[in-house]
């Protein structure tokens, strides 16, 4: 039976349960540090640069950048829960990272006001159509100053197609189990996720969809939005061990210039 997914699933998934189910990737400080190492290698930045972490969740990359002396990081995300959580984390760490709730397709932020834009962790490919991806990247182009740069990080769609297991599960601590059933349909992975707690029963049952990118498709997307000198590399694996990390262990990273 095919997995059916609501087009607006992304409006409700990213909450406290998401931080449990994806903790191996989005709550791992060592992994975040390796990802930020790559950001700094591929997209050289000055500590005074205005950096926009678009679809940045609870701001794990911006908080790490702030720890490294970057003084002007803004995180924009649709999830109010993640924005609030990031604000709390910034206060706990004494970091001056700014968090904004908004839609990445139309941020409402001033044009030509940022030196760098980051779009990390499969934040493209969630919305219903590829036109939505173009709207996000085009908005990033609008927000950047001339001569400034973007970095986009997505799952490597070709690797996902080669290695996708239709069923996967993992434990979170001693009480929570995350079970996923998945299928590839057209250019997307459709997934049904069941999160079970030994003490509280079913915490979540929801479907979602992630559009897959090849290196060529990602480069073409950035160029269509107006970026030049676009370069992409695949093979980045932030996880040190092999495993099924929900498409977070085989990455394409692309950079471009406005």
N, C-alpha and C positions, 0 to 999 in steps of 0.2 A: 504494500500500500504506500503510495507516494506521500511524502511529507509536505503538508500545506503550511505556508507561512504568511502571516499578516504583513502587509507592507509597512506598518508602523511599529513593528516589534521593537525597534531600537529605542523607542521613546520610554520603555518601561524596564528593559533588561538590566540597565547599568545601575545597580543599587548595592546594598550590603551583601546580598547573596552572590552577586557577580564577583565581589572582592574575595569571597570564599572559593567559588568554583574556579576562578582564574588566578588564584593567589600565587601559583607556581611561576606565573609570568608577570603579573602586574603588581605584586607585593613583595618581590624579591630584590633587595637592595643591591646584591652583587650583580644580578643580571642587568638591572637598570644602569649600574656603573659601566658595564661592558657596552651597553647600547650608547650611552653618552660618550664613551671613548670614541666610538665609531662616528657619532655626530661631529665631534670636534675634529676628527681626522678628515672627514669628507667635506665639511662645511666650516672652514676656518672662521672663527668669530672673535671679535674684541669683547672684553669684559663690559664695555659700555654699550654694546649693541642692544637695541630694542628687539626682543625675541618674542614671537607669538607661537605658543604651543597650541595648535589648532586641533580640536577634538582631543584635548590633552587629559581628560579624565580627572583623577585626583592629583594630577600635576607631578607625577613621580620624576619625569625627565627634567622639568623646570626646577623642582626642588633640589635635584642633584646638581644642576647647573648653578643654582644659587650657592650651594655648598662650595663650588669651585670658583666663586668670585664674580659670577655674572650678576649684574645689579639691576637689570630691567627685564624681567620675564613676566609675560602675561599668559594665562591659561584660559582658553575658552572651551566650554563643553556644554552639550545640551542637558545632561543629567544634573539636576539641582542637587541630588544627593552627593554626587562625586565632587561638585563645586564646593559644597559645604564641607565635605571631608577634607578636601585639599586646603581650604582656608584654615581648618583646625590644625592640620599637619604643619602648615607654614607658621602658624602662631607658636606651636610647640617647639619648632626648630629655630625660631627667631629669624625666619626667612621673609624677605619682602617681595614675595611672589604675589601677583595680583590675579584673582580668579573672577571670571565673568561667565554667567549663564547665557547661552545664545545658540543660534543655528549657524553652523559653519557655512551654509550657502548664502547667508545674508546676515553678517555679523553686526552691522550697525556701527562698526568701528571706522575711524577716519582713514581715508585712502592715503597711500604713500607715507605711512606712519611707522613702519617696522623695517628693521634691517635684515631680519631672518624670520622665516616661517618654517615650523616643523609640523609634519603630519605623520604621527608614529602609530605603530601597533595595529595595522589593519583598519584604520579609521576611514579609509576609502572602501567602497564596496558594500556598505550596510544599507544604503538608501535604495529605493525601488529600481532606479534605472541608471544606466551609465551616464545619462545627461546630468543626474545629480552629482556624480563624481566630477564632471566637468565644471559644474557650478561651484563646487567647493574649491577646486584648484584655481578657477578663474577669480574667485573671491580672494584667495591668497595672493594672486598676481596683483589685484587692485590694491591690496593692503601694503604691498612692499614698495620701498623706495626704488627708483631706477638704479640699476647696478647691483642690487642686493639679491639674496639667494634663498632657495627653498630646498628642503630635504623631505622626501616622502619614503615611508617604509611600509611595505605590504608583504603578505605571504607570497611565496613563489608558487604560482598556480600550477605550473608544470610539475613541480615536485609533489604538490598535493595530489594531483591526478595519479601520479605514479605510486604513491604510498598510502593513500587514504584507506583506512580500515572502516568498514560500515558500522562497527560497534566499538565503543571505547568506554572505559570507566577508570576512575581513580578515587582514592580516599583523601579526605581532608581531615587531618587529625585522627581521632579515634571514634568519632561519632557521625561523620557526614560522608556519604558516597555520592559521586557525580557520575551519572550514566548518560551516554550520548549515542543516538542512532543517526547515521549520516548517509547522504546520497549526493552524487554529483548530477545535476540536471542543467543542461545547456552550459552557461558560463559561471554557474554558482554551486556552492555547497549548501544544501538544505540540511538542517539538523533539528532533532528533537532532544531536548535536555530534561532529565529527571533528576532532581536533587533530593536525596533522602537523608533524614536524620534519625538516628536510633532512638532518640528521646522524644522528638517532636513530629515524626512522620514526614510527609511530603512537604518540603520547603518550596519547591518550584517545579512546575511542569510547563515548558514553553518551547516554541519552535523559533528558529531564526535562520537567517540566510546571509552568506558572505560571497560576494562576487569575486571571482578569481582573476588575477592579473598575470600576464606574461611580461617579460622584460620589454618586448616590443610594444605591447598595449600601454604599459605605464609610460614609456618614453613618448609615445604618440599623444597620450593624454596631456602631458606637461607641455609639449610643443603646441598642441591645439589651443591651450590656454594662453599661449604667448611667450612661454619660457624658451630661452636659447641655451646653447652649449649644454644640452641635457646629457648627462652620463648616468649609467646604471650599472650596478654590480649585483650578482646573485651569489648565493652560497654562504651568506652570513647566518650563523647559528649561535644566538646568544646563550642557549642552554648548553651547559658543559657535558651533559649526559644525553645519550640517545633516548628517545621516548616520544609518546604522543602528547604533545602540548597544545592541541587545538590549533594547529597551523602556525604556531609562534616559533618554530624551530628551523624553518627554512625560509629565508627572507630575500626580498629584492629591495635594494636601497638606491634611490635615484636622487640626483641633485640637478638643479637648473638655475639659471640667472635671468633676472628681469632686465 
